[in-house]
Amino acid sequence: MKFTTLAENPHFILPIANWFHKEWAHLNPDRTLEDVIKLIEKNLNTNTLPIIYVAFDEKSVYGTISLRKSDMTDSNQDKSPWISSLFVDKNFRNKGIGKFLISNCKDTAKELGFGEIYLFTEDHKAWYEKLGWSTLEETTERNFPVSVMKKTI
């Protein structure tokens, strides 16, 4: 399995945009699939945040993750960087791909000089805790309850 930027593999934009739109449409109900594609295309960076990464092989794209300066709309703007948009195709879940994506993204953050990384999750708090993340607070993001989490790297 390979881990690289989406900018280096733009042919994966459409499947990833479909994942994002289906998984997180409730957070941005007015955002169309075309809007998601345009947003992704604006973030095709290789060495400056935000960076979108993909896990793939010659047959399939398995999942994606992003590393960005911030990820919350109103709070926690003083914290950086954030892991966001972690998604693994349902056909490839429970195979360690999510852990693989997080580990590689964490390594990139460390290479960029960061000592901590953050994320928020609506419903996977227990999974992140198993990976060593700690909860900073319970709050809301776009009117949905979320857990804000941190990991030292």
GIDAPE-V989767 format. One record per residue. N is the residue number from 0. SS is DSSP state (hx for helix, st for strand, lp for the rest). PSI is psi in radians with two decimals (999 if undefined). Layout:
N;SS;PSI + N;SS;PSI
This chain:
0;lp;2.42 + 1;st;2.66 + 2;st;2.05 + 3;st;3.08 + 4;st;2.65 + 5;hx;-0.53 + 6;hx;-0.56 + 7;hx;-0.17 + 8;hx;1.04 + 9;hx;-0.24 + 10;hx;-0.19 + 11;hx;0.00 + 12;hx;-0.85 + 13;hx;-0.86 + 14;hx;-0.63 + 15;hx;-0.71 + 16;hx;-0.71 + 17;hx;-0.78 + 18;hx;-0.91 + 19;hx;-0.81 + 20;hx;-0.74 + 21;hx;-0.72 + 22;hx;-0.67 + 23;hx;0.36 + 24;hx;-0.55 + 25;hx;-0.44 + 26;hx;-0.44 + 27;lp;1.27 + 28;lp;-0.38 + 29;lp;-0.06 + 30;lp;2.14 + 31;lp;2.96 + 32;hx;-0.70 + 33;hx;-0.66 + 34;hx;-0.72 + 35;hx;-0.77 + 36;hx;-0.80 + 37;hx;-0.70 + 38;hx;-0.77 + 39;hx;-0.80 + 40;hx;-0.55 + 41;hx;-0.29 + 42;lp;0.52 + 43;lp;1.27 + 44;lp;2.74 + 45;lp;-0.41 + 46;lp;0.23 + 47;lp;2.49 + 48;lp;2.47 + 49;lp;2.62 + 50;st;2.26 + 51;st;2.26 + 52;st;2.75 + 53;st;2.58 + 54;st;2.23 + 55;st;2.97 + 56;lp;-2.97 + 57;lp;-0.28 + 58;lp;-0.63 + 59;lp;2.72 + 60;st;2.24 + 61;st;-0.64 + 62;st;3.11 + 63;st;2.79 + 64;st;2.66 + 65;st;2.62 + 66;st;2.10 + 67;st;2.84 + 68;lp;-0.79 + 69;lp;2.82 + 70;lp;-0.14 + 71;lp;2.57 + 72;lp;-0.66 + 73;lp;-0.50 + 74;lp;2.95 + 75;lp;0.52 + 76;lp;-0.25 + 77;lp;-0.08 + 78;lp;2.46 + 79;lp;2.58 + 80;lp;3.01 + 81;st;2.39 + 82;st;2.33 + 83;st;2.95 + 84;st;0.63 + 85;st;2.13 + 86;st;2.31 + 87;st;2.28 + 88;lp;2.37 + 89;hx;-0.43 + 90;hx;-0.20 + 91;hx;0.25 + 92;lp;2.81 + 93;lp;0.57 + 94;lp;0.19 + 95;lp;0.11 + 96;hx;-0.70 + 97;hx;-0.78 + 98;hx;-0.72 + 99;hx;-0.82 + 100;hx;-0.80 + 101;hx;-0.78 + 102;hx;-0.80 + 103;hx;-0.68 + 104;hx;-0.71 + 105;hx;-0.74 + 106;hx;-0.70 + 107;hx;-0.78 + 108;hx;-0.72 + 109;hx;-0.75 + 110;hx;-0.53 + 111;lp;-0.01 + 112;lp;0.15 + 113;lp;2.58 + 114;lp;-0.22 + 115;st;2.69 + 116;st;2.74 + 117;st;2.83 + 118;st;2.87 + 119;st;2.59 + 120;st;2.50 + 121;lp;-0.69 + 122;lp;0.26 + 123;lp;0.47 + 124;hx;-0.81 + 125;hx;-0.68 + 126;hx;-0.79 + 127;hx;-0.66 + 128;hx;-0.68 + 129;hx;-0.44 + 130;lp;0.12 + 131;lp;0.16 + 132;lp;2.58 + 133;st;2.60 + 134;st;2.23 + 135;st;-0.72 + 136;st;2.78 + 137;st;2.22 + 138;st;-2.84 + 139;st;2.61 + 140;st;2.08 + 141;lp;0.73 + 142;lp;0.27 + 143;st;2.44 + 144;st;2.35 + 145;st;2.76 + 146;st;2.21 + 147;st;2.26 + 148;st;2.79 + 149;st;2.61 + 150;st;2.32 + 151;st;2.40 + 152;lp;999
